[in-house]
Structures are given as structure tokens and as C-alpha cells.
Amino acid sequence: MTDTVTDLQLDTSGLQCPMPLLKTRQALRHMQPGQVMEVIATDASSAIDIPAYLRQSCHELVRSEEKSGRFILVIRRGEQES
């Protein structure tokens, strides 16, 4: 996978559902459109819940991968708040 330059890193390691999703949504609200955030999670539900939320929002999932039990999601902030 290609490396994407990120503006922010959110480490939710050790947090259980729904906290990684809630913290991701909160961080997105404080970002500017076009900014990119890397979310790191250890809860497998995050790999499902966060992309599902993004599909219903204006934000974009740039890439997602699982590496050594950690789920890494790279998200680009959309133009409008959702």
C-alpha cells in the first residue's frame, strides 16, 4: 500500500466498541475539509464500524489495513459535516 501523508493520528488502541468510532467522529468534527487522519484501533469491530459510518457520511476511507493485530484506517475529511 502506498503511504499517505496524514495531518493527524488518532490511536484508539485498547478501546472497545463504540469508543473508537465515537472518537473518530469527534476528531473529524475538528478537522478541516481535505485533511487526512490515520486511526489506529485494536478492536476488530472498528474495521467494520468506522468504514460503515464513512459510507453514510461525506468523508472518504483512503485505505484500510490490518497489521500485527492493529487496524489502520486512513480517512480524508469531507467538505460538509455529517
Backbone as JSON Lines, residues from 0, in Angstrom:
{"i":0,"aa":"M","n":[0.84,-1.18,0.0],"ca":[0.0,0.0,0.0],"c":[0.89,1.23,0.0]}
{"i":1,"aa":"T","n":[0.41,2.27,-0.68],"ca":[1.18,3.49,-0.72],"c":[1.0,4.27,0.58]}
{"i":2,"aa":"D","n":[2.05,4.96,0.95],"ca":[1.98,5.78,2.15],"c":[1.23,7.07,1.83]}
{"i":3,"aa":"T","n":[0.37,7.46,2.71],"ca":[-0.39,8.69,2.58],"c":[0.04,9.63,3.69]}
{"i":4,"aa":"V","n":[0.32,10.87,3.34],"ca":[0.7,11.86,4.35],"c":[-0.54,12.18,5.17]}
{"i":5,"aa":"T","n":[-0.41,12.1,6.49],"ca":[-1.55,12.37,7.36],"c":[-1.31,13.64,8.18]}
{"i":6,"aa":"D","n":[-2.41,14.31,8.49],"ca":[-2.36,15.53,9.29],"c":[-2.52,15.23,10.77]}
{"i":7,"aa":"L","n":[-3.11,14.08,11.07],"ca":[-3.46,13.75,12.45],"c":[-3.41,12.24,12.62]}
{"i":8,"aa":"Q","n":[-3.0,11.78,13.78],"ca":[-3.07,10.36,14.12],"c":[-3.9,10.21,15.38]}
{"i":9,"aa":"L","n":[-4.87,9.3,15.31],"ca":[-5.75,9.01,16.44],"c":[-5.53,7.56,16.84]}
{"i":10,"aa":"D","n":[-4.96,7.34,18.0],"ca":[-4.67,5.99,18.48],"c":[-5.75,5.58,19.49]}
{"i":11,"aa":"T","n":[-6.6,4.66,19.08],"ca":[-7.68,4.17,19.95],"c":[-7.37,2.77,20.46]}
{"i":12,"aa":"S","n":[-6.11,2.39,20.42],"ca":[-5.7,1.06,20.87],"c":[-6.19,0.8,22.29]}
{"i":13,"aa":"G","n":[-6.76,-0.39,22.5],"ca":[-7.25,-0.77,23.82],"c":[-8.68,-0.37,24.09]}
{"i":14,"aa":"L","n":[-9.24,0.51,23.27],"ca":[-10.64,0.91,23.46],"c":[-11.57,-0.07,22.76]}
{"i":15,"aa":"Q","n":[-12.71,-0.33,23.38],"ca":[-13.7,-1.25,22.82],"c":[-14.84,-0.47,22.18]}
{"i":16,"aa":"C","n":[-15.55,-1.13,21.28],"ca":[-16.71,-0.58,20.61],"c":[-17.69,-0.04,21.66]}
{"i":17,"aa":"P","n":[-18.24,1.13,21.46],"ca":[-18.21,2.02,20.29],"c":[-17.19,3.16,20.4]}
{"i":18,"aa":"M","n":[-16.29,3.13,21.37],"ca":[-15.39,4.27,21.6],"c":[-14.5,4.64,20.41]}
{"i":19,"aa":"P","n":[-13.9,3.68,19.67],"ca":[-13.09,4.09,18.52],"c":[-13.9,4.89,17.49]}
{"i":20,"aa":"L","n":[-15.13,4.46,17.23],"ca":[-15.98,5.19,16.29],"c":[-16.33,6.57,16.84]}
{"i":21,"aa":"L","n":[-16.71,6.66,18.09],"ca":[-17.08,7.95,18.68],"c":[-15.9,8.92,18.67]}
{"i":22,"aa":"K","n":[-14.71,8.43,18.99],"ca":[-13.52,9.29,18.99],"c":[-13.15,9.71,17.57]}
{"i":23,"aa":"T","n":[-13.37,8.82,16.6],"ca":[-13.12,9.15,15.19],"c":[-14.06,10.26,14.74]}
{"i":24,"aa":"R","n":[-15.33,10.12,15.04],"ca":[-16.32,11.15,14.67],"c":[-15.98,12.49,15.32]}
{"i":25,"aa":"Q","n":[-15.59,12.46,16.58],"ca":[-15.24,13.69,17.29],"c":[-14.03,14.36,16.64]}
{"i":26,"aa":"A","n":[-13.02,13.58,16.3],"ca":[-11.82,14.13,15.67],"c":[-12.15,14.73,14.3]}
{"i":27,"aa":"L","n":[-13.0,14.05,13.53],"ca":[-13.38,14.56,12.21],"c":[-14.07,15.92,12.31]}
{"i":28,"aa":"R","n":[-14.85,16.12,13.34],"ca":[-15.55,17.41,13.52],"c":[-14.57,18.56,13.71]}
{"i":29,"aa":"H","n":[-13.38,18.28,14.23],"ca":[-12.39,19.33,14.49],"c":[-11.38,19.49,13.35]}
{"i":30,"aa":"M","n":[-11.52,18.7,12.31],"ca":[-10.6,18.77,11.18],"c":[-11.15,19.69,10.09]}
{"i":31,"aa":"Q","n":[-10.27,20.16,9.23],"ca":[-10.66,20.96,8.08],"c":[-10.91,20.03,6.89]}
{"i":32,"aa":"P","n":[-11.82,20.42,5.96],"ca":[-12.05,19.61,4.77],"c":[-10.73,19.33,4.03]}
{"i":33,"aa":"G","n":[-10.57,18.09,3.62],"ca":[-9.37,17.68,2.89],"c":[-8.25,17.16,3.77]}
{"i":34,"aa":"Q","n":[-8.31,17.43,5.07],"ca":[-7.27,16.9,5.95],"c":[-7.41,15.39,6.07]}
{"i":35,"aa":"V","n":[-6.29,14.73,6.36],"ca":[-6.24,13.27,6.42],"c":[-5.84,12.84,7.83]}
{"i":36,"aa":"M","n":[-6.56,11.83,8.33],"ca":[-6.3,11.3,9.67],"c":[-6.06,9.8,9.58]}
{"i":37,"aa":"E","n":[-5.09,9.33,10.36],"ca":[-4.85,7.9,10.49],"c":[-5.42,7.46,11.84]}
{"i":38,"aa":"V","n":[-6.31,6.47,11.8],"ca":[-6.9,5.92,13.02],"c":[-6.28,4.55,13.25]}
{"i":39,"aa":"I","n":[-5.81,4.31,14.46],"ca":[-5.25,3.01,14.84],"c":[-6.17,2.42,15.89]}
{"i":40,"aa":"A","n":[-6.59,1.18,15.67],"ca":[-7.51,0.52,16.6],"c":[-7.09,-0.93,16.79]}
{"i":41,"aa":"T","n":[-7.42,-1.46,17.96],"ca":[-7.17,-2.89,18.22],"c":[-8.47,-3.67,18.29]}
{"i":42,"aa":"D","n":[-9.59,-2.99,18.38],"ca":[-10.9,-3.64,18.41],"c":[-11.33,-3.95,16.98]}
{"i":43,"aa":"A","n":[-11.52,-5.24,16.68],"ca":[-11.86,-5.67,15.32],"c":[-13.14,-5.04,14.81]}
{"i":44,"aa":"S","n":[-14.05,-4.69,15.69],"ca":[-15.3,-4.04,15.27],"c":[-15.04,-2.71,14.57]}
{"i":45,"aa":"S","n":[-13.95,-2.07,14.91],"ca":[-13.61,-0.78,14.3],"c":[-13.4,-0.9,12.8]}
{"i":46,"aa":"A","n":[-12.86,-2.03,12.36],"ca":[-12.61,-2.25,10.94],"c":[-13.91,-2.38,10.16]}
{"i":47,"aa":"I","n":[-15.02,-2.59,10.85],"ca":[-16.34,-2.68,10.22],"c":[-17.12,-1.39,10.48]}
{"i":48,"aa":"D","n":[-17.15,-0.97,11.74],"ca":[-17.99,0.17,12.14],"c":[-17.55,1.5,11.52]}
{"i":49,"aa":"I","n":[-16.27,1.77,11.52],"ca":[-15.8,3.05,11.0],"c":[-16.03,3.16,9.5]}
{"i":50,"aa":"P","n":[-15.67,2.16,8.67],"ca":[-15.99,2.25,7.25],"c":[-17.5,2.36,6.98]}
{"i":51,"aa":"A","n":[-18.32,1.67,7.78],"ca":[-19.78,1.76,7.61],"c":[-20.25,3.19,7.85]}
{"i":52,"aa":"Y","n":[-19.73,3.82,8.89],"ca":[-20.06,5.22,9.16],"c":[-19.61,6.12,8.01]}
{"i":53,"aa":"L","n":[-18.4,5.9,7.51],"ca":[-17.87,6.74,6.43],"c":[-18.7,6.62,5.16]}
{"i":54,"aa":"R","n":[-19.23,5.43,4.87],"ca":[-20.07,5.25,3.68],"c":[-21.34,6.09,3.76]}
{"i":55,"aa":"Q","n":[-21.79,6.39,4.96],"ca":[-23.02,7.18,5.16],"c":[-22.72,8.66,5.36]}
{"i":56,"aa":"S","n":[-21.47,9.03,5.26],"ca":[-21.06,10.41,5.52],"c":[-20.4,10.99,4.27]}
{"i":57,"aa":"C","n":[-19.9,12.2,4.4],"ca":[-19.2,12.85,3.29],"c":[-17.69,12.56,3.33]}
{"i":58,"aa":"H","n":[-17.24,11.78,4.3],"ca":[-15.82,11.5,4.46],"c":[-15.41,10.29,3.63]}
{"i":59,"aa":"E","n":[-14.11,10.19,3.34],"ca":[-13.6,9.13,2.45],"c":[-12.61,8.23,3.19]}
{"i":60,"aa":"L","n":[-12.81,6.93,3.03],"ca":[-11.83,5.96,3.52],"c":[-10.77,5.83,2.44]}
{"i":61,"aa":"V","n":[-9.58,6.34,2.71],"ca":[-8.49,6.32,1.74],"c":[-7.9,4.92,1.65]}
{"i":62,"aa":"R","n":[-7.64,4.32,2.81],"ca":[-7.15,2.94,2.84],"c":[-7.38,2.34,4.21]}
{"i":63,"aa":"S","n":[-7.34,1.03,4.24],"ca":[-7.55,0.29,5.48],"c":[-6.68,-0.95,5.42]}
{"i":64,"aa":"E","n":[-6.03,-1.27,6.54],"ca":[-5.22,-2.48,6.59],"c":[-5.15,-3.0,8.02]}
{"i":65,"aa":"E","n":[-4.82,-4.27,8.13],"ca":[-4.61,-4.9,9.44],"c":[-3.15,-5.31,9.49]}
{"i":66,"aa":"K","n":[-2.48,-4.89,10.56],"ca":[-1.05,-5.17,10.69],"c":[-0.77,-5.53,12.14]}
{"i":67,"aa":"S","n":[-0.35,-6.74,12.38],"ca":[0.03,-7.2,13.72],"c":[-1.05,-6.96,14.77]}
{"i":68,"aa":"G","n":[-2.3,-7.27,14.4],"ca":[-3.41,-7.12,15.34],"c":[-3.91,-5.7,15.51]}
{"i":69,"aa":"R","n":[-3.38,-4.79,14.71],"ca":[-3.84,-3.39,14.75],"c":[-4.5,-3.06,13.42]}
{"i":70,"aa":"F","n":[-5.62,-2.38,13.51],"ca":[-6.36,-1.96,12.33],"c":[-6.02,-0.49,12.07]}
{"i":71,"aa":"I","n":[-5.57,-0.21,10.86],"ca":[-5.15,1.13,10.49],"c":[-6.08,1.62,9.39]}
{"i":72,"aa":"L","n":[-6.77,2.72,9.67],"ca":[-7.7,3.3,8.72],"c":[-7.26,4.73,8.44]}
{"i":73,"aa":"V","n":[-7.14,5.07,7.17],"ca":[-6.76,6.43,6.77],"c":[-8.0,7.08,6.17]}
{"i":74,"aa":"I","n":[-8.37,8.22,6.73],"ca":[-9.63,8.89,6.4],"c":[-9.37,10.32,5.95]}
{"i":75,"aa":"R","n":[-10.02,10.71,4.84],"ca":[-9.95,12.11,4.39],"c":[-11.26,12.8,4.77]}
{"i":76,"aa":"R","n":[-11.14,13.94,5.44],"ca":[-12.3,14.72,5.88],"c":[-13.02,15.28,4.67]}
{"i":77,"aa":"G","n":[-14.33,15.09,4.62],"ca":[-15.15,15.59,3.52],"c":[-15.43,17.08,3.64]}
{"i":78,"aa":"E","n":[-16.11,17.6,2.65],"ca":[-16.41,19.03,2.58],"c":[-17.47,19.48,3.57]}
{"i":79,"aa":"Q","n":[-18.44,18.62,3.84],"ca":[-19.55,19.0,4.72],"c":[-19.53,18.17,5.98]}
{"i":80,"aa":"E","n":[-20.05,18.74,7.05],"ca":[-20.18,17.99,8.3],"c":[-21.33,17.01,8.16]}
{"i":81,"aa":"S","n":[-21.13,15.81,8.69],"ca":[-22.22,14.83,8.67],"c":[-22.3,14.13,9.99]}
